[in-house]
Amino acid sequence: FQAEDGIRDVERSRGLGDVYKRQEMDLHSSLYVIRHGFTDYGIRFKMAFFKPETGLNPETQELYDKNILKPIVLFSILVVISVLLTSWKYTNFFPIMDNNIYELITNVRGVSAGGAIMSSIFFALNYLTGFAFLFILTSIGDFNRFYIKKILIILLISTSIALAVGFYQHFVNIEFGNTPFRVNQSLINSTFKDPLSFGGYLGAFIPIGLTLGIGFKGFFRFFSAILFVCSSFLIFHSGSKSGLLSAIISLIVAILIIVTLGISQGKEKNFSFIKIIKFLIPVIIILGLAGGLIVKNRNIIKDSMGYKRINIFMSLYNKKGLTKALETRLINRWYVASKMARQHPLTGVGIGAFIIELPNYEQIYKLKKRPTDSAENYFLQVLSELGIIGLIISLWMFFEIFKLLFRRLKNPVKGDEWKIIQIGIACGILAIFLQYLVHTYIGSYEIKYTFWLLVGLLIVLGRREEGGVVLGQREDGGIVTGGRKEKKEGVEEVKDWKESEKQLRFNRPYKLIGGSLILLFTVVHLWNSTHSLS
């Protein structure tokens, strides 16, 4: 190498790439090198990826979108460490490589170590499998609108199956696929874990069903509209107050965004007024059908457990205030979660340990004993089980999700139909987030997978445009058109997105800060597990 270029300083040299990098530094400023990288053996190395000014270049947009995966990676590592240490703690630190464990009693209700370990592993998988689903979805290279439409059609078909089972339970046999406890409450769960999960899913699907009924054409427009109407009816019989409220809020937001989009496009000179009428007519018809069904069956709606639970809540609120209406959550779940966080601020009590420790805290603080459940708030659940470190990373994760959501709404994809569909997906994410404020769905894999499916679709939907749309200009004069390089004398298939540039980047500050947080979490949680949590 020394003889090859003849310019190397032996004492300063650290490799051939270092020469090219210092040559770039001598010719340009350090900021220039950070922005544009340097060349080694004809290969261009990127130093950083900045937020793209436009969505014309799919490479930079894709790399920027993957910022959302960085907090997910950190959060996943915390979950893995927490489940290993928590499970080890419940075995009384018995050797891991063994066929048996000591079935020690872990709380005042007699839950044994085996049950506590199962809870820890089950809750960890709830997070990890959802993240894995998102990684798989966003790692598919050629993910165009053709495949996105297929996924949405599969979503419609699976929803229709769930609704069919729900109608069978409601009108024919409520015991079909249901638990005795929920049967006594007159609540239907369809194909879901419980009625609240079913209602939570319907709350997210309702704005999606509306926008698919507008965006799709032909049979699937009619199919989407029917599912929207049926979902609006059955959500009352799921008994989910949060699902119903989130559906109403997200639906209002979707309609407002669609109307605003129509008005803004109506101001363009090349926009036909017929187009906005074309979109508004399905909205009016679908909402009219749903409203008519509810009005016609208002007695059925009034007799539903969802309607009754809302009346009970409003009655308590009007008579005794919000504190009494939220007594179960505020006095029991949220209070205990805050106590756990205060006693173990950095790492919490361990993944899946909230429901195990809840009866112990109820006895210590002389609280009214209730059936064990989650913290009934996603962020309090994270705080109580993974501490402040987990909460900070979780908030970063949702910050990236909402940053992506607002960016997609601000710069929607091309095509009026796909803009409408994109709005529905965004409002579906909003609906589940609103439910996370009063539920965790920590045992409902269906809700977690639905949430990460919608986030993944939002990422890939804005990643590329369809073939034939000009996306960028190459140095050799070729035009990038959705994965093709067009020349004047034909079209040549090329790989526009290099595999090396698709990978997730971890810069040095991220590694240092992330590694420090993981190390701190591991050390403190191990200490707590062998002392105050033992």
NUVOZA-383799 format. One line per field, with one value per residue (C-alpha): residue number from 1; x, y, z. Coordinates in Angstrom, 2 decimals. Example, Ala and Ser with C-alpha at 12.3 -4.5 7.8 and 13.67 -1.06 7.14 Angstrom:
// residues 2
nr	[1,2]
xx	[12.30,13.67]
yy	[-4.50,-1.06]
zz	[7.80,7.14]
END
This chain:
// residues 534
nr	[1,2,3,4,5,6,7,8,9,10,11,12,13,14,15,16,17,18,19,20,21,22,23,24,25,26,27,28,29,30,31,32,33,34,35,36,37,38,39,40,41,42,43,44,45,46,47,48,49,50,51,52,53,54,55,56,57,58,59,60,61,62,63,64,65,66,67,68,69,70,71,72,73,74,75,76,77,78,79,80,81,82,83,84,85,86,87,88,89,90,91,92,93,94,95,96,97,98,99,100,101,102,103,104,105,106,107,108,109,110,111,112,113,114,115,116,117,118,119,120,121,122,123,124,125,126,127,128,129,130,131,132,133,134,135,136,137,138,139,140,141,142,143,144,145,146,147,148,149,150,151,152,153,154,155,156,157,158,159,160,161,162,163,164,165,166,167,168,169,170,171,172,173,174,175,176,177,178,179,180,181,182,183,184,185,186,187,188,189,190,191,192,193,194,195,196,197,198,199,200,201,202,203,204,205,206,207,208,209,210,211,212,213,214,215,216,217,218,219,220,221,222,223,224,225,226,227,228,229,230,231,232,233,234,235,236,237,238,239,240,241,242,243,244,245,246,247,248,249,250,251,252,253,254,255,256,257,258,259,260,261,262,263,264,265,266,267,268,269,270,271,272,273,274,275,276,277,278,279,280,281,282,283,284,285,286,287,288,289,290,291,292,293,294,295,296,297,298,299,300,301,302,303,304,305,306,307,308,309,310,311,312,313,314,315,316,317,318,319,320,321,322,323,324,325,326,327,328,329,330,331,332,333,334,335,336,337,338,339,340,341,342,343,344,345,346,347,348,349,350,351,352,353,354,355,356,357,358,359,360,361,362,363,364,365,366,367,368,369,370,371,372,373,374,375,376,377,378,379,380,381,382,383,384,385,386,387,388,389,390,391,392,393,394,395,396,397,398,399,400,401,402,403,404,405,406,407,408,409,410,411,412,413,414,415,416,417,418,419,420,421,422,423,424,425,426,427,428,429,430,431,432,433,434,435,436,437,438,439,440,441,442,443,444,445,446,447,448,449,450,451,452,453,454,455,456,457,458,459,460,461,462,463,464,465,466,467,468,469,470,471,472,473,474,475,476,477,478,479,480,481,482,483,484,485,486,487,488,489,490,491,492,493,494,495,496,497,498,499,500,501,502,503,504,505,506,507,508,509,510,511,512,513,514,515,516,517,518,519,520,521,522,523,524,525,526,527,528,529,530,531,532,533,534]
xx	[0.00,2.85,4.31,0.96,0.11,3.47,1.89,1.35,2.87,4.06,3.49,0.04,-1.19,-3.96,-5.06,-5.78,-9.23,-7.65,-5.65,-8.72,-10.56,-7.72,-7.45,-11.13,-10.57,-7.67,-9.69,-12.97,-14.26,-15.20,-18.88,-18.56,-17.14,-19.93,-22.54,-21.03,-18.76,-15.47,-14.31,-12.13,-11.17,-13.96,-16.57,-18.43,-18.81,-21.66,-20.95,-24.48,-28.06,-30.02,-33.73,-34.53,-35.97,-38.41,-39.59,-38.18,-35.22,-36.54,-33.11,-32.75,-36.42,-36.12,-33.01,-34.60,-37.76,-35.66,-34.90,-38.02,-36.24,-33.44,-35.46,-37.17,-33.79,-32.85,-36.24,-35.99,-32.60,-34.04,-36.95,-34.62,-32.38,-35.37,-37.08,-33.85,-33.14,-36.79,-37.25,-33.98,-35.15,-38.42,-36.43,-34.58,-31.47,-31.49,-29.11,-30.66,-29.59,-31.88,-35.03,-36.94,-37.41,-38.48,-42.19,-41.86,-44.87,-44.40,-47.39,-50.15,-52.59,-50.45,-49.06,-46.08,-42.72,-43.79,-46.78,-44.65,-42.05,-44.80,-46.13,-42.67,-42.01,-45.53,-45.32,-41.81,-42.97,-45.86,-43.32,-40.65,-42.86,-44.59,-41.22,-40.09,-43.25,-42.44,-38.82,-39.94,-42.52,-40.13,-37.23,-38.97,-37.17,-39.70,-42.73,-44.97,-48.61,-49.67,-48.54,-49.88,-53.30,-53.13,-52.35,-55.30,-57.59,-56.40,-57.15,-60.69,-61.22,-59.94,-62.12,-65.16,-64.52,-64.26,-67.47,-69.30,-68.35,-69.36,-72.82,-73.24,-72.39,-74.77,-77.81,-77.44,-75.14,-73.13,-71.35,-69.68,-65.93,-66.59,-65.71,-68.40,-67.32,-67.92,-71.13,-72.55,-71.64,-73.36,-70.12,-68.95,-65.29,-65.57,-62.22,-60.27,-58.79,-61.53,-64.30,-62.06,-59.53,-62.33,-63.64,-60.13,-59.57,-62.91,-62.00,-58.88,-60.60,-63.55,-61.54,-59.62,-62.86,-64.24,-61.18,-60.94,-64.59,-63.63,-60.24,-60.97,-63.05,-65.61,-66.37,-63.85,-65.34,-68.72,-67.09,-65.22,-68.38,-70.32,-67.56,-67.48,-71.22,-71.07,-68.10,-69.97,-72.80,-70.84,-68.45,-71.31,-71.62,-67.93,-68.30,-65.13,-65.63,-62.12,-62.59,-65.82,-64.35,-61.20,-63.31,-65.36,-62.31,-60.26,-63.27,-63.83,-60.11,-60.18,-63.22,-61.72,-58.43,-60.26,-62.42,-59.37,-57.49,-60.43,-60.68,-56.93,-56.93,-60.05,-58.03,-55.67,-56.37,-56.09,-58.37,-61.84,-64.69,-66.21,-63.35,-64.25,-67.91,-66.74,-65.05,-67.76,-70.64,-69.23,-68.56,-72.15,-73.57,-71.40,-72.05,-75.74,-75.94,-74.13,-76.28,-79.47,-78.59,-77.89,-81.10,-83.23,-81.80,-81.48,-83.20,-80.64,-77.87,-79.33,-79.50,-75.86,-73.34,-71.15,-73.95,-74.73,-71.09,-70.87,-74.01,-72.56,-69.35,-71.18,-73.47,-70.49,-68.77,-71.82,-72.50,-69.06,-66.56,-63.81,-61.85,-64.74,-65.44,-61.81,-61.53,-60.33,-57.59,-56.70,-56.83,-55.70,-53.79,-52.18,-51.44,-49.69,-47.74,-46.47,-45.46,-43.49,-41.75,-40.84,-39.32,-37.44,-37.08,-34.39,-35.45,-38.92,-40.00,-39.24,-41.09,-44.37,-43.98,-46.66,-49.57,-47.48,-46.56,-49.96,-51.62,-48.61,-48.87,-52.64,-52.06,-49.17,-51.09,-54.48,-56.15,-59.40,-58.55,-59.55,-58.84,-55.21,-54.66,-52.24,-51.51,-54.28,-51.93,-49.20,-46.63,-47.29,-46.94,-43.53,-42.52,-43.49,-41.78,-38.82,-38.34,-37.40,-34.90,-37.59,-40.07,-37.65,-36.93,-40.66,-41.48,-38.72,-40.29,-43.74,-42.22,-40.69,-44.02,-45.93,-43.18,-43.60,-47.40,-47.37,-44.78,-46.96,-50.03,-48.07,-46.53,-49.06,-48.33,-49.31,-52.74,-55.98,-57.16,-53.91,-53.93,-57.32,-56.10,-52.99,-55.22,-57.19,-54.03,-52.75,-56.08,-56.06,-52.69,-54.16,-57.12,-54.87,-52.63,-55.68,-56.62,-53.07,-53.79,-56.35,-55.30,-52.05,-53.32,-50.25,-51.91,-53.62,-51.26,-53.96,-53.91,-50.10,-49.77,-52.46,-50.65,-47.27,-48.89,-50.35,-47.02,-45.23,-47.74,-47.33,-43.55,-43.58,-46.49,-44.46,-41.16,-41.56,-43.88,-45.31,-43.35,-43.41,-43.27,-40.03,-38.24,-34.79,-32.05,-28.85,-25.42,-25.39,-28.65,-30.84,-34.13,-35.12,-38.72,-39.79,-36.85,-35.86,-33.18,-34.54,-32.33,-33.20,-32.52,-34.42,-34.99,-32.37,-33.20,-30.86,-30.63,-31.35,-31.20,-27.88,-28.20,-25.47,-27.39,-30.61,-29.19,-29.96,-27.22,-25.97,-23.71,-21.18,-23.31,-26.17,-23.86,-22.29,-25.54,-27.46,-24.67,-24.41,-28.17,-28.18,-25.21,-26.78,-30.11,-28.46,-26.36,-29.16,-31.78,-29.44,-28.76,-32.47,-33.32,-30.87,-31.90,-35.16,-37.00,-35.68]
yy	[0.00,2.39,2.00,2.02,5.69,7.09,9.77,7.88,9.06,5.90,7.25,8.65,5.84,3.53,1.96,2.77,4.18,6.65,8.21,8.85,10.22,12.63,13.64,14.58,16.45,18.39,19.32,20.04,20.86,18.25,19.16,18.42,14.95,14.23,15.24,13.63,10.88,9.77,7.34,4.27,2.02,3.64,2.81,5.73,5.59,7.55,9.16,10.26,10.33,13.55,14.18,14.44,17.71,15.84,12.30,12.22,10.04,6.80,5.78,8.74,8.57,4.88,5.38,8.29,6.26,3.56,5.95,4.45,1.10,2.45,2.85,-0.47,-2.23,-0.71,-1.52,-5.12,-5.55,-4.23,-6.66,-9.63,-8.70,-8.10,-11.42,-13.37,-11.76,-11.79,-15.45,-16.33,-14.44,-16.40,-19.68,-18.40,-18.21,-21.93,-23.14,-22.41,-25.72,-27.99,-30.00,-28.62,-25.45,-24.80,-23.94,-21.15,-18.97,-15.50,-13.50,-13.48,-15.16,-18.26,-17.87,-20.21,-19.57,-21.47,-19.17,-16.08,-17.23,-17.94,-14.40,-12.90,-14.86,-14.27,-10.50,-10.35,-12.21,-9.76,-6.99,-8.92,-10.71,-7.42,-5.77,-8.78,-8.47,-4.82,-5.66,-8.33,-6.06,-3.12,-5.29,-6.54,-4.91,-4.71,-3.63,-1.71,-0.77,-4.03,-5.96,-3.31,-3.65,-7.43,-6.98,-4.61,-7.09,-9.86,-7.48,-7.01,-10.76,-11.54,-8.75,-10.17,-13.57,-11.93,-9.96,-13.09,-14.91,-11.82,-11.73,-15.47,-14.97,-12.02,-13.38,-17.18,-18.51,-16.19,-19.17,-20.07,-19.52,-17.37,-17.68,-18.15,-14.91,-12.88,-14.77,-13.65,-10.08,-10.45,-9.49,-10.99,-11.66,-13.06,-14.65,-12.48,-13.15,-11.19,-8.65,-5.66,-6.82,-7.27,-3.77,-2.35,-3.85,-2.55,0.91,0.86,-0.72,1.68,4.66,2.23,0.68,4.12,5.17,1.81,2.23,5.54,4.61,1.18,0.65,-1.90,-4.88,-4.03,-0.55,-2.13,-4.83,-2.23,-0.17,-3.20,-4.08,-0.47,-0.54,-3.94,-2.86,0.28,-1.94,-4.70,-2.40,-1.58,-5.26,-5.70,-3.55,-1.59,2.05,2.99,1.19,3.08,6.44,5.92,4.95,8.15,10.40,8.76,8.77,12.50,13.17,11.09,12.93,16.34,15.48,14.14,17.27,19.53,17.59,17.97,21.72,22.25,20.24,22.04,25.26,23.79,24.79,21.29,19.73,18.71,19.46,16.14,14.35,15.71,14.84,11.37,10.98,12.63,10.52,7.21,8.93,10.15,6.77,4.75,7.05,7.11,3.31,3.07,5.80,4.27,0.85,2.32,4.42,1.52,-0.78,1.84,-0.46,-3.18,-0.60,0.61,-2.96,-3.60,-3.89,-1.24,1.32,0.36,0.64,4.10,5.12,3.76,5.69,8.93,8.48,8.10,11.04,13.31,12.32,11.82,13.21,11.80,10.26,7.97,7.09,6.05,4.42,1.01,2.50,5.59,4.18,0.66,0.06,3.46,4.01,0.63,1.20,4.53,2.87,0.21,2.90,4.89,1.92,0.67,3.81,2.77,-0.77,-1.44,-4.78,-6.79,-7.63,-9.45,-8.94,-6.24,-8.68,-10.90,-8.05,-6.31,-8.45,-7.91,-4.13,-4.25,-5.95,-3.68,-0.47,-1.89,-1.35,-2.93,-6.31,-6.68,-9.27,-9.05,-7.24,-4.95,-1.35,-0.23,2.29,1.37,3.85,3.15,-0.55,0.11,2.40,-0.14,-3.08,-1.48,1.72,5.18,3.77,1.71,4.60,7.02,4.58,3.83,7.55,7.93,5.05,6.65,10.05,8.53,6.91,10.18,12.04,9.54,9.87,13.68,13.57,11.18,13.37,16.51,14.95,12.34,9.77,10.37,9.26,10.52,7.02,6.18,9.50,8.56,5.07,6.56,8.79,5.75,3.85,6.89,7.26,3.53,4.06,7.06,4.95,2.26,4.90,6.48,3.05,2.59,5.44,3.31,-0.22,-2.07,-5.08,-6.80,-10.18,-9.39,-10.27,-9.37,-5.70,-5.49,-7.11,-4.83,-1.77,-2.75,-3.81,-0.31,1.32,-0.91,-0.09,3.61,3.23,1.21,3.10,6.30,4.59,4.34,5.49,3.25,2.48,5.21,8.06,10.00,9.61,11.01,11.80,9.77,11.13,9.27,10.88,7.87,8.34,6.33,5.15,2.84,0.45,0.92,2.87,4.22,5.20,6.59,3.21,0.89,-0.02,-1.86,-3.51,-2.31,-2.42,1.15,0.42,-1.16,-3.79,-2.13,1.12,-0.59,-1.73,0.06,2.52,2.81,5.84,6.24,8.43,5.93,3.04,4.87,6.11,2.93,0.71,2.79,2.58,-1.18,-1.68,0.53,-1.29,-4.73,-3.93,-2.20,-4.81,-7.65,-5.91,-5.32,-8.90,-10.25,-7.76,-5.77,-7.83,-11.20]
zz	[0.00,0.77,-2.73,-4.46,-4.00,-2.88,-0.76,2.46,5.70,7.46,10.96,10.23,8.00,9.18,5.89,2.29,3.05,5.46,2.60,0.51,3.52,4.37,0.73,0.83,4.11,2.59,-0.49,1.30,4.77,7.37,6.93,3.22,3.96,6.45,3.88,0.79,2.17,0.60,-2.10,-1.51,-4.47,-6.46,-3.81,-2.30,1.50,3.12,6.49,7.43,6.14,6.49,6.23,2.48,1.26,-1.00,-1.60,-5.13,-4.17,-2.65,-1.30,1.08,2.03,2.89,5.00,6.87,7.48,9.12,12.00,13.58,13.86,16.05,19.28,18.52,18.46,21.84,23.34,22.11,23.79,27.09,26.84,26.23,29.18,31.43,30.59,31.19,34.58,35.70,34.80,36.53,39.61,39.78,39.76,42.85,40.63,40.07,37.30,33.91,32.33,34.34,33.76,36.75,38.77,42.35,42.27,44.81,45.66,44.17,45.47,48.07,45.69,45.42,41.90,41.58,39.91,36.80,36.30,36.88,34.34,31.82,32.34,31.81,28.62,27.28,27.78,26.27,23.16,22.85,22.27,20.38,17.86,17.00,16.37,14.30,12.21,11.48,10.59,8.13,6.53,6.07,4.88,1.75,-1.18,-4.02,-2.03,-4.43,-4.33,-5.96,-2.88,-0.49,-2.10,-1.67,2.03,2.43,0.66,3.01,5.90,4.56,4.19,7.70,9.12,7.33,8.98,12.40,11.81,10.63,13.85,15.82,14.22,14.84,18.52,18.83,17.01,17.31,20.03,22.28,23.86,20.56,21.04,24.11,27.80,30.51,32.20,29.03,28.24,31.60,30.65,27.24,25.44,22.16,21.40,17.84,16.89,19.34,22.78,24.54,23.77,24.54,21.94,19.40,20.14,20.00,16.56,15.28,16.60,14.41,11.40,11.18,9.74,7.49,6.25,5.42,3.40,1.60,0.66,-0.93,-2.37,-3.80,-6.92,-7.97,-5.75,-3.03,-2.60,-1.90,0.27,2.36,2.83,4.09,6.57,7.79,8.48,10.21,12.34,13.42,14.65,16.40,18.25,20.64,21.56,22.29,25.39,24.65,25.64,24.52,21.20,20.51,21.56,19.49,16.48,16.75,17.17,14.41,12.09,12.64,12.04,8.83,7.47,8.33,6.59,3.52,3.28,3.80,1.12,-1.26,-0.63,-1.10,-4.31,-5.45,-5.54,-8.13,-11.68,-13.11,-10.50,-11.58,-9.19,-10.23,-8.45,-5.03,-5.62,-6.63,-3.24,-1.14,-2.50,-1.13,2.23,2.47,1.39,3.79,6.77,5.89,5.88,9.21,10.77,9.41,10.81,14.23,14.26,13.02,15.66,18.40,20.90,20.14,20.54,23.84,25.10,24.20,27.01,25.39,25.55,29.15,30.22,28.70,30.63,33.88,33.32,32.51,35.52,37.87,36.22,36.58,40.21,41.74,39.23,37.04,39.94,40.88,37.23,36.80,40.21,39.03,36.88,38.88,42.42,41.65,38.41,37.81,41.50,41.84,38.62,39.95,43.24,41.39,39.35,42.45,44.20,41.11,38.98,36.49,35.56,36.97,38.43,35.30,32.11,32.82,36.58,37.01,37.29,39.58,41.95,41.80,44.54,46.81,46.43,47.00,50.35,51.37,50.62,51.70,48.34,47.23,45.72,42.09,39.39,38.32,35.05,33.28,34.25,31.85,30.25,27.78,29.06,32.76,31.99,30.42,33.31,35.97,34.24,32.43,34.42,33.20,30.71,29.03,29.14,27.46,24.64,24.29,24.03,21.42,19.48,19.44,18.64,15.50,14.62,14.89,13.06,10.24,10.42,10.15,7.36,5.36,5.84,4.96,1.85,0.72,-1.96,-5.56,-6.69,-5.14,-4.17,-2.39,-0.56,0.90,1.86,3.47,5.61,6.78,7.77,9.69,11.53,12.35,14.06,15.90,17.11,18.64,20.22,21.91,23.26,24.60,27.01,28.88,27.83,27.21,25.20,26.62,26.16,22.86,20.06,17.51,18.48,18.57,15.15,13.73,15.07,13.62,10.35,9.96,10.88,8.37,5.63,6.33,5.94,2.72,1.15,1.00,0.23,-3.54,-6.24,-8.93,-12.07,-14.69,-12.17,-12.36,-9.04,-9.66,-12.14,-12.52,-13.32,-16.66,-17.71,-16.97,-15.17,-12.13,-12.56,-9.75,-9.93,-13.59,-15.37,-18.63,-21.53,-24.90,-26.55,-24.24,-20.62,-18.57,-15.25,-12.51,-8.75,-7.76,-4.09,-3.07,-0.42,1.59,1.73,2.77,6.06,9.30,10.29,13.85,14.22,17.03,19.38,19.05,19.92,22.87,24.38,23.62,24.97,28.14,28.77,28.20,30.53,33.23,32.89,33.12,36.17,38.12,37.24,38.23,41.56,42.20,41.28,43.85,46.54,46.74,44.11,45.27]
END
